[in-house]
Amino acid sequence: MNRGMNSNNPVVAEAIDAINNGDRVAFAAILAPNATMSDDDVERDLGPWIDKEIFDVNGRFVIETQDQDGLGMLVRFRNDTWGEMKTHWRFEVRNGKITRFETGQA
């Protein structure tokens, strides 16, 4: 899969690299201690969700378009469970850590 562009935000870019490299430890290191997330507007338990949707199923992330700040984007996301789909992602970053992200089908 073509990796496409990377985020204009360095913290988000690092998170995407961790996802595409299958590196859960590196991804977890970018998250704030009490980070939260939602999927299709439903709050999820972050740890189990990233395992089930990303790291246990070879999740891969290709940015198609992004906001100028690199925090919001339209993505081709694929994993072994769902195949490839268009999704939107929005990240919140504070003090060099991701404090929240929201994703869902586009």
PyRosetta script that sets phi, psi and omega in degrees:
from pyrosetta import init, pose_from_sequence

init()
pose = pose_from_sequence("MNRGMNSNNPVVAEAIDAINNGDRVAFAAILAPNATMSDDDVERDLGPWIDKEIFDVNGRFVIETQDQDGLGMLVRFRNDTWGEMKTHWRFEVRNGKITRFETGQA")
pose.set_psi(1, 133.2)
pose.set_omega(1, 176.8)
pose.set_phi(2, -64.9)
pose.set_psi(2, 133.1)
pose.set_omega(2, -178.3)
pose.set_phi(3, -74.9)
pose.set_psi(3, -17.7)
pose.set_omega(3, 179.1)
pose.set_phi(4, 66.3)
pose.set_psi(4, -159.8)
pose.set_omega(4, 178.9)
pose.set_phi(5, -80.0)
pose.set_psi(5, 167.1)
pose.set_omega(5, 173.4)
pose.set_phi(6, -111.4)
pose.set_psi(6, 166.0)
pose.set_omega(6, -176.7)
pose.set_phi(7, -64.1)
pose.set_psi(7, 147.0)
pose.set_omega(7, 173.5)
pose.set_phi(8, -72.6)
pose.set_psi(8, -14.0)
pose.set_omega(8, 178.4)
pose.set_phi(9, -96.0)
pose.set_psi(9, 123.7)
pose.set_omega(9, -174.7)
pose.set_phi(10, -62.5)
pose.set_psi(10, -33.6)
pose.set_omega(10, 179.4)
pose.set_phi(11, -69.2)
pose.set_psi(11, -45.0)
pose.set_omega(11, 178.4)
pose.set_phi(12, -65.9)
pose.set_psi(12, -39.4)
pose.set_omega(12, 177.4)
pose.set_phi(13, -58.4)
pose.set_psi(13, -41.8)
pose.set_omega(13, 178.7)
pose.set_phi(14, -64.4)
pose.set_psi(14, -40.3)
pose.set_omega(14, 178.4)
pose.set_phi(15, -64.0)
pose.set_psi(15, -43.3)
pose.set_omega(15, 179.7)
pose.set_phi(16, -64.8)
pose.set_psi(16, -41.3)
pose.set_omega(16, 176.0)
pose.set_phi(17, -59.4)
pose.set_psi(17, -42.2)
pose.set_omega(17, 178.7)
pose.set_phi(18, -61.8)
pose.set_psi(18, -43.2)
pose.set_omega(18, 177.7)
pose.set_phi(19, -60.4)
pose.set_psi(19, -51.7)
pose.set_omega(19, -175.7)
pose.set_phi(20, -66.7)
pose.set_psi(20, -21.7)
pose.set_omega(20, 176.5)
pose.set_phi(21, -93.8)
pose.set_psi(21, 0.7)
pose.set_omega(21, -179.9)
pose.set_phi(22, 66.1)
pose.set_psi(22, 29.2)
pose.set_omega(22, -173.8)
pose.set_phi(23, -104.0)
pose.set_psi(23, 88.7)
pose.set_omega(23, -178.1)
pose.set_phi(24, -63.8)
pose.set_psi(24, -36.8)
pose.set_omega(24, -178.9)
pose.set_phi(25, -62.9)
pose.set_psi(25, -45.8)
pose.set_omega(25, 179.2)
pose.set_phi(26, -65.0)
pose.set_psi(26, -39.3)
pose.set_omega(26, 178.6)
pose.set_phi(27, -64.1)
pose.set_psi(27, -46.0)
pose.set_omega(27, -179.8)
pose.set_phi(28, -61.1)
pose.set_psi(28, -33.8)
pose.set_omega(28, -179.2)
pose.set_phi(29, -67.8)
pose.set_psi(29, -21.3)
pose.set_omega(29, -179.2)
pose.set_phi(30, -86.7)
pose.set_psi(30, -14.8)
pose.set_omega(30, -178.3)
pose.set_phi(31, -84.7)
pose.set_psi(31, 139.9)
pose.set_omega(31, 172.2)
pose.set_phi(32, -65.4)
pose.set_psi(32, 154.0)
pose.set_omega(32, -177.2)
pose.set_phi(33, -54.0)
pose.set_psi(33, -36.2)
pose.set_omega(33, -178.4)
pose.set_phi(34, -112.0)
pose.set_psi(34, 34.1)
pose.set_omega(34, -178.7)
pose.set_phi(35, -59.3)
pose.set_psi(35, 148.9)
pose.set_omega(35, 179.3)
pose.set_phi(36, -128.4)
pose.set_psi(36, 167.1)
pose.set_omega(36, 177.4)
pose.set_phi(37, -157.7)
pose.set_psi(37, 160.8)
pose.set_omega(37, 172.8)
pose.set_phi(38, -135.3)
pose.set_psi(38, 152.9)
pose.set_omega(38, 177.6)
pose.set_phi(39, -128.9)
pose.set_psi(39, 120.8)
pose.set_omega(39, -175.6)
pose.set_phi(40, 50.5)
pose.set_psi(40, 45.3)
pose.set_omega(40, 176.7)
pose.set_phi(41, 66.6)
pose.set_psi(41, 17.3)
pose.set_omega(41, 176.3)
pose.set_phi(42, -113.9)
pose.set_psi(42, 124.1)
pose.set_omega(42, 178.0)
pose.set_phi(43, -63.4)
pose.set_psi(43, 135.4)
pose.set_omega(43, -178.7)
pose.set_phi(44, -124.4)
pose.set_psi(44, 157.5)
pose.set_omega(44, 172.7)
pose.set_phi(45, -78.4)
pose.set_psi(45, 112.3)
pose.set_omega(45, -169.3)
pose.set_phi(46, -53.8)
pose.set_psi(46, -53.0)
pose.set_omega(46, -175.3)
pose.set_phi(47, -57.5)
pose.set_psi(47, -56.4)
pose.set_omega(47, 178.5)
pose.set_phi(48, -61.3)
pose.set_psi(48, -35.3)
pose.set_omega(48, -178.8)
pose.set_phi(49, -64.5)
pose.set_psi(49, -47.5)
pose.set_omega(49, -178.1)
pose.set_phi(50, -65.8)
pose.set_psi(50, -31.3)
pose.set_omega(50, 174.7)
pose.set_phi(51, -66.5)
pose.set_psi(51, -52.2)
pose.set_omega(51, -174.3)
pose.set_phi(52, -66.9)
pose.set_psi(52, -38.5)
pose.set_omega(52, -173.7)
pose.set_phi(53, -98.8)
pose.set_psi(53, -19.2)
pose.set_omega(53, -176.9)
pose.set_phi(54, -121.4)
pose.set_psi(54, -70.6)
pose.set_omega(54, -164.1)
pose.set_phi(55, -78.9)
pose.set_psi(55, -32.0)
pose.set_omega(55, 177.7)
pose.set_phi(56, -80.1)
pose.set_psi(56, -10.5)
pose.set_omega(56, -174.8)
pose.set_phi(57, -129.3)
pose.set_psi(57, 27.2)
pose.set_omega(57, 173.5)
pose.set_phi(58, 55.9)
pose.set_psi(58, 47.9)
pose.set_omega(58, 178.2)
pose.set_phi(59, -62.7)
pose.set_psi(59, 140.1)
pose.set_omega(59, 178.4)
pose.set_phi(60, -137.1)
pose.set_psi(60, 148.5)
pose.set_omega(60, -165.3)
pose.set_phi(61, -130.0)
pose.set_psi(61, 119.1)
pose.set_omega(61, 175.2)
pose.set_phi(62, -125.8)
pose.set_psi(62, 115.2)
pose.set_omega(62, 178.9)
pose.set_phi(63, -74.5)
pose.set_psi(63, 129.3)
pose.set_omega(63, 173.5)
pose.set_phi(64, -96.2)
pose.set_psi(64, -48.1)
pose.set_omega(64, 175.8)
pose.set_phi(65, -142.0)
pose.set_psi(65, 158.1)
pose.set_omega(65, 179.1)
pose.set_phi(66, -149.4)
pose.set_psi(66, 156.7)
pose.set_omega(66, 172.7)
pose.set_phi(67, -66.8)
pose.set_psi(67, 158.9)
pose.set_omega(67, -178.7)
pose.set_phi(68, -57.2)
pose.set_psi(68, -34.5)
pose.set_omega(68, -178.3)
pose.set_phi(69, -80.3)
pose.set_psi(69, -6.2)
pose.set_omega(69, 178.1)
pose.set_phi(70, 75.6)
pose.set_psi(70, 11.9)
pose.set_omega(70, -177.7)
pose.set_phi(71, -98.6)
pose.set_psi(71, -24.0)
pose.set_omega(71, 177.9)
pose.set_phi(72, -118.9)
pose.set_psi(72, 140.1)
pose.set_omega(72, -176.0)
pose.set_phi(73, -158.5)
pose.set_psi(73, 157.3)
pose.set_omega(73, 170.2)
pose.set_phi(74, -103.3)
pose.set_psi(74, 131.2)
pose.set_omega(74, -168.8)
pose.set_phi(75, -132.5)
pose.set_psi(75, 144.2)
pose.set_omega(75, 162.5)
pose.set_phi(76, -91.3)
pose.set_psi(76, 110.3)
pose.set_omega(76, -179.3)
pose.set_phi(77, -111.7)
pose.set_psi(77, 137.5)
pose.set_omega(77, 176.9)
pose.set_phi(78, -135.0)
pose.set_psi(78, 147.7)
pose.set_omega(78, 169.1)
pose.set_phi(79, -147.9)
pose.set_psi(79, 170.6)
pose.set_omega(79, -175.6)
pose.set_phi(80, -70.2)
pose.set_psi(80, -17.5)
pose.set_omega(80, 179.7)
pose.set_phi(81, -83.0)
pose.set_psi(81, -50.2)
pose.set_omega(81, -170.8)
pose.set_phi(82, -105.2)
pose.set_psi(82, -8.4)
pose.set_omega(82, -173.6)
pose.set_phi(83, 75.6)
pose.set_psi(83, -150.9)
pose.set_omega(83, -178.7)
pose.set_phi(84, -100.7)
pose.set_psi(84, 139.6)
pose.set_omega(84, 178.4)
pose.set_phi(85, -149.4)
pose.set_psi(85, 156.3)
pose.set_omega(85, 173.6)
pose.set_phi(86, -85.0)
pose.set_psi(86, 131.2)
pose.set_omega(86, 179.7)
pose.set_phi(87, -135.5)
pose.set_psi(87, 157.3)
pose.set_omega(87, 172.8)
pose.set_phi(88, -108.6)
pose.set_psi(88, 146.9)
pose.set_omega(88, 178.7)
pose.set_phi(89, -133.8)
pose.set_psi(89, 143.4)
pose.set_omega(89, 174.6)
pose.set_phi(90, -138.2)
pose.set_psi(90, 124.6)
pose.set_omega(90, -177.7)
pose.set_phi(91, -110.6)
pose.set_psi(91, 145.5)
pose.set_omega(91, 169.1)
pose.set_phi(92, -114.8)
pose.set_psi(92, 130.4)
pose.set_omega(92, -176.9)
pose.set_phi(93, -125.4)
pose.set_psi(93, 131.7)
pose.set_omega(93, 174.6)
pose.set_phi(94, -138.2)
pose.set_psi(94, 134.7)
pose.set_omega(94, 176.4)
pose.set_phi(95, 51.4)
pose.set_psi(95, 39.9)
pose.set_omega(95, 175.0)
pose.set_phi(96, 77.8)
pose.set_psi(96, 11.9)
pose.set_omega(96, 179.8)
pose.set_phi(97, -130.0)
pose.set_psi(97, 149.9)
pose.set_omega(97, 174.3)
pose.set_phi(98, -81.1)
pose.set_psi(98, 121.2)
pose.set_omega(98, -179.3)
pose.set_phi(99, -97.1)
pose.set_psi(99, -22.2)
pose.set_omega(99, -179.9)
pose.set_phi(100, -163.1)
pose.set_psi(100, 147.7)
pose.set_omega(100, 165.5)
pose.set_phi(101, -141.3)
pose.set_psi(101, 149.8)
pose.set_omega(101, 178.6)
pose.set_phi(102, -126.3)
pose.set_psi(102, 136.9)
pose.set_omega(102, 178.9)
pose.set_phi(103, -138.7)
pose.set_psi(103, 165.7)
pose.set_omega(103, 177.4)
pose.set_phi(104, 175.7)
pose.set_psi(104, 167.6)
pose.set_omega(104, 178.5)
pose.set_phi(105, -66.3)
pose.set_psi(105, 140.5)
pose.set_omega(105, -178.5)
pose.set_phi(106, -93.6)
pose.dump_pdb("model.pdb")
